[in-house]
Amino acid sequence: MKVLIVSQYFWPESFHINDVAKTLAKNGHQVQVLTGKPNYPKGVIFDKYKALGFNLETHEEVTIHRIPLMARGQTVFRLALNYLSFVISGLLFSPWMLRKRKFDVIFVYCTSPIFQAIPAILLGLIKGAPVVLWVQDLWPESLTGTGYIKNKFIIKLVEYVVRFIYQNVDLLMVQSQAFIDPVERLSANTPVMYYPNSVNEIFSKSSSISPFKVDWLPEGFSVMFSGNIGAAQSVDTIIEAASLLQEYTDIHFIVLGDGSRRDWMLQEVTTRKLLNFYLPGSFPVETMPGFMKKASVMLVTLASYAPFTFTIPSKVQSYMAAGRPILASLNGEGARLVAKSGAGLAVSAQDSKALAEAILKLYKMPVIEREKFGANGRKYYKENFNHDKLVDELVKNCQLVIDNKKESG
């Protein structure tokens, strides 16, 4: 197939769509990507790139077309401009950038904002290609649940746009089964199907990777978090739990990654004199399994916003693939998955006391019993989230959509 992937985020930003594109190309498909200038998660355009202008590059046999994009910065206003700039740039420039290119299918990796699908719909009309939308976040629920937007007119307007997007693509795939009902409510006759996330294959090969030896990480029981450090992750809950467990000098918290709340966490660690807390920064994705091997338990947290009850954070699959015990501080589908798979323990979102108690329970648990959680998660991952199998399924879904488009057109 000749595939165009539309995604506001792409390599060198760390998102699962990078691995999907790489595997499609490795399997013989011609893959091109329409994206912006990398700036996630710090909100600053990466070195060697500029916000304005265009870039054409190749990575892992994938051709990448980059359009102008305003960096997301660290404020809600800048984030809104970042979202808007991708849509406007996509509408204005992508038809020209891709004017001599033909595609069999256009595949949208639709993290927030969902509006990034609008340029893809235009390109689908111009190229006569079906559009497949992979929904990663629910809209307008993502606006109403966080409380950022309370104006009913704006919420209704966003819902109208979402309805337009859903009804003008050819297939909707959703990363969580809990997404199906709210998406179908707005999708009219567009088919909706469950299609979960997977993770970089390096996590599933972690059994052959040795634990890292790092000077700053003491021996003992370690609770490790990896990924974006933002408001959605309710990182204040982690800080509070660490404060409650200060007397247990053998328990250590390690938060790997970066994001809008990392500076706040660093300040809190200093203010509260948390000697059990480490924030070493970001590391390449290929190093993560080595870090995870050092962890006694891997931590995933989300705020208690209503929309988050529908979603499954992709780090859950990463932890499962790596075969590490999971401690989940979240509600809804993510907690259900951890419990159903037997991969670990789950407590309510934003409940620091319950989180601390669960950490103590795991701390006092025999190692062999704790490691059973990791083995259960790894088994569940292989059966339900295997990356190569899911990419094969994606190809079949896209081919069906292509065939239906030809028959109807």
C-alpha positions in Angstrom: 0.0 0.0 0.0 0.9 3.6 -0.4 0.1 5.0 3.0 0.1 8.6 4.2 0.2 9.0 8.0 -1.1 12.3 9.3 0.1 13.0 12.9 0.9 16.2 14.6 3.6 14.2 16.6 6.3 12.1 15.0 9.9 11.1 15.4 12.1 12.4 17.0 9.2 12.9 19.4 8.5 9.6 21.2 5.1 8.3 20.1 3.9 4.8 19.2 3.1 6.0 15.7 6.8 6.0 15.0 6.9 2.2 15.5 3.8 1.6 13.4 5.3 3.6 10.5 8.6 1.8 10.8 7.0 -1.7 10.7 4.7 -0.8 7.8 7.8 0.3 5.8 9.8 -2.8 6.9 6.9 -4.9 5.6 7.2 -3.4 2.1 4.5 -0.6 2.2 5.4 2.9 0.9 5.0 5.1 4.0 5.0 8.9 4.1 4.2 11.1 7.1 2.7 14.6 7.3 3.7 16.1 10.6 4.8 19.3 12.3 8.1 20.5 13.8 9.1 18.4 16.9 8.6 20.2 20.2 7.0 17.7 22.6 7.1 17.5 25.6 9.2 20.6 26.5 7.2 22.9 24.2 10.4 24.1 22.5 11.2 23.4 18.9 14.0 20.7 18.8 17.5 21.7 17.6 18.1 21.6 13.9 14.5 22.6 13.2 12.7 25.9 12.9 9.0 26.7 13.5 8.6 28.3 10.1 9.5 26.7 6.8 9.2 23.2 5.5 11.3 20.1 5.9 11.6 16.9 3.8 13.5 14.1 5.4 13.8 10.3 5.6 13.9 8.1 8.7 13.7 4.3 8.9 12.6 4.2 5.2 9.8 6.6 6.0 9.5 9.9 4.1 8.6 12.8 6.4 7.0 16.1 5.3 7.1 18.8 8.0 4.9 21.8 7.9 5.2 25.1 9.9 4.1 24.7 13.5 4.1 27.0 16.6 5.7 25.3 19.6 3.3 24.3 22.4 5.1 26.3 25.2 4.0 25.9 28.8 0.7 27.7 28.9 -2.9 26.8 27.8 -2.9 29.7 25.4 0.3 28.6 23.7 -1.0 25.0 23.5 -4.2 26.2 21.8 -2.1 28.1 19.3 0.0 25.0 18.8 -3.1 22.9 18.0 -4.5 25.6 15.7 -1.2 26.1 13.8 -1.1 22.5 12.7 -4.6 22.6 11.3 -4.1 25.8 9.5 -0.7 24.7 8.1 -2.1 21.4 7.1 -5.0 23.0 5.2 -2.9 25.6 3.5 0.3 23.8 2.7 -0.2 20.0 2.6 -2.1 19.9 -0.7 0.9 21.8 -2.3 3.6 19.7 -0.5 2.0 16.4 -1.6 0.7 17.6 -4.9 2.4 14.9 -7.0 1.9 12.1 -4.5 -0.7 9.4 -4.7 -2.0 7.4 -1.8 -4.1 4.3 -1.3 -5.1 5.3 2.2 -4.7 8.1 4.7 -4.2 7.0 8.3 -4.6 9.6 11.1 -2.9 9.0 14.5 -5.4 11.1 16.4 -4.0 12.1 19.8 -5.3 15.4 21.1 -6.3 17.6 19.4 -8.8 15.7 17.2 -8.8 18.8 14.9 -5.6 17.5 13.3 -7.9 15.1 11.3 -9.3 18.1 9.3 -6.3 18.4 6.9 -6.4 14.6 6.4 -10.1 14.8 5.4 -9.2 17.5 2.8 -6.3 15.4 1.5 -8.7 12.4 1.3 -11.0 14.4 -1.0 -8.2 15.7 -3.2 -6.4 12.4 -3.5 -9.6 10.2 -3.7 -8.2 8.1 -0.8 -10.1 6.7 2.2 -9.3 8.1 5.6 -8.9 5.9 8.6 -8.9 7.7 12.0 -7.2 6.1 15.1 -8.8 7.8 18.1 -6.5 8.1 21.1 -8.4 10.7 23.1 -12.1 11.4 23.5 -13.4 14.8 22.3 -15.2 17.0 23.5 -14.9 15.0 26.7 -11.2 15.9 27.0 -12.2 19.6 27.2 -15.2 19.3 29.6 -13.6 16.7 31.9 -10.5 18.8 32.7 -12.5 21.9 33.4 -10.4 24.1 31.1 -13.4 24.9 29.0 -16.8 25.6 30.7 -18.5 27.7 28.1 -21.4 25.7 26.8 -21.3 27.3 23.4 -17.7 26.4 22.8 -18.3 22.9 24.0 -21.2 22.5 21.6 -19.2 24.0 18.8 -16.4 21.5 19.4 -18.9 18.6 19.5 -20.2 19.8 16.1 -16.6 19.7 14.7 -16.0 16.3 16.2 -19.2 15.0 14.7 -18.2 16.4 11.3 -14.8 14.7 11.5 -16.2 11.3 12.6 -18.8 11.4 9.8 -16.4 12.3 7.1 -13.9 9.6 7.5 -14.2 6.0 6.3 -13.3 4.1 9.5 -12.9 4.9 13.1 -10.6 2.8 15.3 -10.5 3.4 19.0 -7.7 2.5 21.5 -10.1 1.5 24.3 -13.3 -0.6 24.2 -14.8 2.1 26.5 -14.4 4.6 23.6 -16.9 2.7 21.4 -20.2 4.0 22.7 -19.2 7.7 23.0 -17.6 7.7 19.5 -20.6 5.8 17.9 -22.9 8.5 19.4 -21.3 11.1 17.1 -20.3 8.9 14.1 -23.6 8.2 12.4 -22.9 5.6 9.7 -19.1 5.5 10.0 -18.0 2.1 11.3 -16.2 2.0 14.7 -13.9 -0.8 15.8 -11.6 -1.5 18.8 -7.9 -1.3 17.9 -5.6 -1.1 20.9 -2.2 0.4 21.3 1.0 -1.6 21.3 4.6 -0.4 22.2 8.1 -0.4 20.8 9.3 -3.9 20.3 12.3 -3.3 22.5 10.0 -3.6 25.5 8.9 -7.1 24.6 12.6 -8.1 24.2 13.5 -6.9 27.6 14.2 -10.4 29.0 17.5 -10.3 27.1 18.4 -6.8 28.5 20.5 -6.5 31.6 19.6 -4.0 34.4 21.4 -0.7 34.3 24.0 0.1 36.8 23.6 3.8 37.7 25.4 5.6 40.5 22.5 7.7 41.6 20.1 4.8 42.1 20.5 3.2 45.5 19.7 -0.4 46.2 16.4 -1.3 47.8 12.7 -1.2 46.8 12.2 1.1 43.8 8.9 2.6 42.5 9.5 3.8 39.0 7.5 6.1 36.7 8.4 6.8 33.1 6.9 9.1 30.6 5.3 12.6 30.3 5.3 14.5 33.6 2.2 16.7 33.3 -1.0 17.7 35.0 -2.8 14.8 33.5 -0.5 12.4 35.3 -1.4 13.8 38.7 2.2 13.8 39.7 1.3 15.6 43.0 -0.2 12.3 44.1 3.2 10.7 43.6 4.9 13.4 45.7 2.3 13.0 48.5 2.8 9.3 48.6 6.6 9.7 48.8 6.1 12.1 51.7 3.9 9.6 53.5 6.6 6.9 53.1 9.7 8.9 54.1 10.3 6.8 57.2 10.8 3.7 55.0 14.4 4.5 53.9 14.6 1.4 51.8 11.7 2.6 49.5 12.8 4.9 46.6 10.8 6.8 44.0 12.3 7.3 40.5 10.4 9.5 37.9 12.0 9.3 34.4 10.9 11.7 31.7 10.1 15.4 31.2 7.1 17.7 30.9 5.3 20.7 32.2 5.3 19.6 35.8 8.8 18.4 36.2 10.1 21.7 37.5 7.3 21.8 40.1 8.3 18.3 41.2 11.9 19.2 41.6 10.9 22.2 43.7 8.6 20.0 45.9 11.4 17.4 46.4 13.7 20.2 47.6 11.1 22.0 49.8 9.9 18.7 51.4 13.5 17.4 51.7 12.5 14.1 50.0 15.6 12.0 50.2 13.7 9.1 48.7 12.9 10.9 45.4 14.9 11.0 42.1 14.2 13.0 38.9 17.1 12.2 36.6 15.4 13.5 33.4 14.7 11.9 30.0 16.5 9.0 28.4 16.2 7.4 24.9 13.4 4.9 24.6 15.9 2.1 23.9 17.3 2.5 27.4 13.9 2.1 29.2 13.8 -1.7 29.5 17.2 -1.5 31.2 15.9 1.0 33.7 12.7 -1.0 34.2 14.8 -4.1 35.1 16.0 -2.1 38.1 12.5 -1.3 39.3 10.7 -3.3 41.9 7.4 -2.0 40.6 6.4 0.3 37.7 3.9 3.1 38.4 1.2 4.6 36.2 -0.9 7.5 37.3 -3.7 9.6 35.9 -5.8 12.4 37.3 -9.5 11.6 38.2 -10.9 13.6 35.3 -14.0 11.7 33.9 -12.6 11.3 30.3 -9.5 9.5 31.7 -11.8 6.6 32.9 -12.2 5.6 29.3 -8.6 5.6 28.3 -5.7 3.2 28.7 -2.3 4.9 29.1 0.2 3.4 26.7 2.7 3.0 29.4 0.5 0.2 30.8 1.3 -1.9 27.7 5.0 -0.9 28.0 5.2 -2.2 31.5 3.3 -5.4 30.6 5.6 -6.0 27.6 8.7 -5.6 29.9 7.2 -8.1 32.3 7.3 -5.7 35.3 4.8 -5.6 38.2 2.4 -2.6 37.8 1.0 -0.3 40.4 -1.9 1.8 38.8 -3.2 4.9 40.4 -6.1 5.6 38.1 -9.8 4.9 37.4 -11.8 3.1 34.8 -10.4 1.1 31.8 -6.7 1.4 32.8 -7.4 0.0 36.3 -9.7 -2.7 34.9 -7.0 -3.9 32.5 -4.3 -4.1 35.3 -6.7 -6.1 37.5 -8.1 -8.3 34.7 -4.6 -9.2 33.4 -3.3 -9.9 37.0 -0.4 -7.6 36.2 -0.4 -5.7 39.5 -2.5 -3.6 41.9 -4.8 -0.7 41.2 -6.0 2.1 43.5 -8.2 5.1 42.9 -6.9 8.1 41.0 -5.5 11.0 43.1 -5.6 9.0 46.3 -2.1 9.4 47.7 -2.9 7.5 50.9 -4.2 4.5 49.0 -1.1 4.7 46.7 1.2 4.7 49.7 -0.6 1.7 51.3 -0.4 -0.3 48.0 3.4 0.5 47.8 3.8 -0.9 51.3 1.8 -4.0 50.4 4.1 -4.6 47.4 7.2 -3.8 49.5 6.3 -6.4 52.1 5.2 -9.0 49.5 7.7 -11.9 48.8 9.7 -11.1 45.6 8.5 -14.3 43.9 4.9 -13.4 44.5 5.5 -9.8 43.2 7.2 -11.1 40.1 4.2 -13.2 39.2 2.4 -9.9 38.5 5.1 -9.1 35.9 4.8 -12.6 34.3 1.0 -12.3 34.1 1.3 -8.9 32.4 3.8 -10.1 29.9 1.6 -13.1 29.0 -1.5 -10.9 28.6 0.5 -8.5 26.4 1.7 -11.3 24.1 -1.9 -12.5 23.7 -3.6 -9.1 23.2 -1.1 -6.3 22.3 1.6 -7.9 20.2 2.9 -5.1 17.9 3.5 -7.2 14.7 0.1 -8.8 14.9 -1.7 -5.5 15.4 0.2 -3.9 12.4 -1.0 -6.9 10.3 -4.5 -6.2 11.5 -4.2 -2.6 10.6 -3.1 -3.5 7.1 -6.2 -5.7 6.7 -8.5 -3.0 8.0 -7.0 -0.5 5.6 -7.2 -2.8 2.7 -10.9 -3.4 3.4 -11.5 0.3 3.5 -9.6 0.7 0.2 -11.7 -2.0 -1.4 -15.0 -0.6 -0.2 -14.0 2.9 -1.5 -13.3 1.4 -4.9 -16.6 -0.5 -5.0 -18.6 2.5 -3.9 -16.8 5.0 -6.1 
